[in-house]
Amino acid sequence: MGATAQVPLEGGAADGGVVTVELDAHGRPPLVHPHLGDGGLAKAEMYELESVLDDGPPWVYRWRGPAS
């Protein structure tokens, strides 16, 4: 396993949680994080990566929410 980072989750059912993700070759987390609940992958809540400061750490996964 390569380098990892802990990224907080904001919004949705997992609000306040933290996930550990593997960083890519450029030192960035995956662009999306599917948070699995009781409904499995089909009903996973999707979180999108955002950078808190410009283009680097710290990062946060923000809940995408339902399509409107």
N, C-alpha and C positions, 0 to 999 in steps of 0.2 A: 504494500500500500504506500502511496506517495504522501506528500504533505497534506495535512487536513486543516480545517478551520471550523470554529463553532460560529454559526450564524443564527441570530434570533429570528423568530417568526412574529409578524405583526398582523393582527386582524384574524378573522375567521375563527374556527373552533380551536385552533392551536395557538391562539394569541398568547404571547408570553413564554412560549416554549423555545427551545434551542435545539438545533440539529447540527450534527457533525458531518461535514461533507468533505470529499476529496477534491483537492485543487487540481486544475488542469496544468498543462506544461507552461502556461503563462502566469500561473499563480492565482487563478480566478476560480471561484466556485461555479457549479452548473448554473445556467441561466434560470432554470425553473426547478422547483421542488414540489413533487406531488405528495401531499400529506394524506396518508391512508387512514381511513376511519372504519367504521363498521361495514360500510358498503364496498370495501375493497377498492381496487384501482378504478373501477367504473364510476365510483362516486367520490374519488379523491378530490380534496380541495387543492387548487393550484396556487402556488406562491411564486412570485417573480422576484428575481434578484435586483436589488437597488444598492447603489453605493451611497453611503452617508456623506462622504467627502470626495468630490470629484469622481475619479475613476478607480479608486482603490479601497483598501480596507479602511475603516470597518464597513461591512456589508450588512444588509438586512433582507430577509425574504418577506415581501408584502403580499397579503392575500389579494388575489385577482378579483374575487367576488363573482357573482352570477352575471352572465351577459345580459345587457339590458336592451 
